[in-house]
Amino acid sequence: MLVGRYSALLDANVLHPAFLRGAMLWFASERLYRPVWSADILTEWRRSVQRRHPDMVDEKLDQLEAIMREQFPDAMVEGYEPIASILDLPDPDDRHVLAAAIVGKCQGIITANLKHFPADKVAPYQMEVVHPDDFIVNIIDIDRTKALTACRHHRAAMTVSNPTQDQYLERFKAAGLVQAHARLSEKKELL
């Protein structure tokens, strides 16, 4: 994984929950990787959020999406739909994800659903499928200074909950990012 120009497609399950989305986007803001998504992925993300939080209004999601698009104008991939139908994955509903990653010239797909993207089906496209916890640990190991800066900015942006360093670290663990939690705990005073 190369810092900065590593392009990673973020699956909808990485954009929701909010904490993971925030962490991933702050890492991207430090140019530790280039985030990629598609209209279909953003639609899945919105449905997931509204299913989990029925009180979430469209206007709030519109604002979040607008911020994402503004901060990462080159993240949106288009024109992937024609190849989606010819791809072979265990769940046909995931073909659009791989198609967007191919068209977006991604080196990886970041997803919690690793089994949906078997290595033998993805390898021909010269990309890897990575769990968000592994991806974040790789980012930290490649450039700890930038990764810690991203985490500091992320924590500072959490103005509603205003977490302490320990509370912020616990959010990684609660999100199932146990390796990232352990790695960041080593330098918690810098968060």
N, C-alpha and C positions, 0 to 999 in steps of 0.2 A: 504494500500500500504506500503510495507516494503522497506526501503532504501537499495540500492545496489543490492539485489537479486530479486527485482521485475522485471520480464521479460515482456517486452512490444513489441509487434509486431508493427512496423511502417508501416502504409499503404503508398502507393505511393503518396497520396495527402499530406502526412506529410513530405516526402522527397523532394517534390517540392511544394512550393518555397524554394529558396536557404536560405533565412534568417531563416525560421522555421527549415529546415534541420540542419543548423549550430547550432542553439540554442539547438535543441534536442541532437545533438551529443556531444556538450560541456557538457550538463548535464550528459550524459552517461560517458564522460571521467572523471567526478568527482565521478563516481560510485554511482550515485543517482538512476540508474536503469540499466538494461541490455537490449540493443536494439536487436531486432530480425527482420530479413527480409528474403526474398526468392529470387531465380533467377527470378521468375515471377514478383515479386514486383519491383525488380531493372529494369526489362525490361519495365514495365509500367512507372516507374519514367523517364527512358531515353526517351520514346516516348512522355511523357508529356512535358519534357524540350524541346525536338526538335520541338514539335508542337508550343510551345509558343515562342521559340527562334530558328528559322530555320537556323540561322547562327552558332549555336552551333555545333562544329565539334565532331565527334566520339572520337577523341583523347583526347579532354578535358573531356568528360564524362568518358572515360576509366581511366584517371588520378584520377578523383573524386572517382570513384568506387574502384580503387586500394587503395586509401587512406582510404576509409571506411572499406574495407576488412582488411587492415593492422592494423588499429587502433582497430578494433573490430572483431578479428578472430573467435570468437564463435557466431557471429550474424547470419551467414548464416544457414538456415534450409533446409534440403534436405529430400526427401522421403515422402513428404506430398501428392504427386499427387494421389496415389491410393484412398485416402479417400475423396478427393475433390468432386468427382462425386456423393457421397452418402449424402452430406450435403444439407440441405434445407435452402436457403436464398432467399429473394425477387429477387435479381439479380444473376442468375447463374454464371455470370462472377466474382463475389466476393467470390465464394466458395473456391478458392485457398488461399485466405487471411485467412479465418477461419481455413482451413486445416493446413496451415503453423503455425498458432498460436497454434493449438492443438499439432502438432508434436514438436514444439519448446517449449512446456510446459510453455506457456505464461500465465500470470495472467490477461493480458489486451491486447486489440487491440486499438491503438491510431489512430484515423481517424476523418476527418471532415465530413464524410458521415455516421453519426449515424443511419440514417433511413435504410441504407443498411444492418445493423447488429442488428435486433430487439433483445431486451433482452431475449425474450422467446426462440429464436433460439440459442442464445449464452450461456445462463445460464447453460444448461446441461453440458457444458464443463468447468464449474467453472472458468469462466473468465468474465471480464467486458469490455464494449466498452466505451472509453473515448475520448472526444473532446480534441485536443491538448491544448487548453486554460485551461481547467479544470485540465489536467494532469500537466501542468507547475505550476499552482497555488498549486497543491498538493505537488509537489517537493519543491517549495519554503517554504511552510508551514512545511514540514517535516524537512528540513535542510537548513535554510536560509543562513548560512555561506557558505556551499558548492555550493548552487545555485547562490549566488552572485559571488563566485569565478569563476564558470563556465561562468557567464555573462561577467565578467571582461575579461576573456581569449577570449571569443567570440568576444567582442568588439575590443580587441587588435589585433585579427587576421584579422579584416576587414581593411586591409591596403590600399585597393584601395579607399574606401569611407572615411575611417578614421573618423567615426562619433563621435560627442561629446556625452556626457552622455544623453542629451536631445534628440539628433537625434537618438541615439540607442534605447531609450525608445519609440520614435515615430514609429520605425519599428515594435515593438510589436503591437501597435495599428493598424498600416496599414495592418498588417497580420491578423487582426481580433482577436488578442489575448488581448482583452481589460481588462480582469481580471488580466492577468499577468502584463500588463502595469501598472495597478493601484497598484498591490502588489509591483512591483519593484520600482515604483516611490517613495514609502515610504523610500527607502534607496538609492536613485539615487547617492548620494555622494560616495557610495561604488562601483559604477560601473566604 
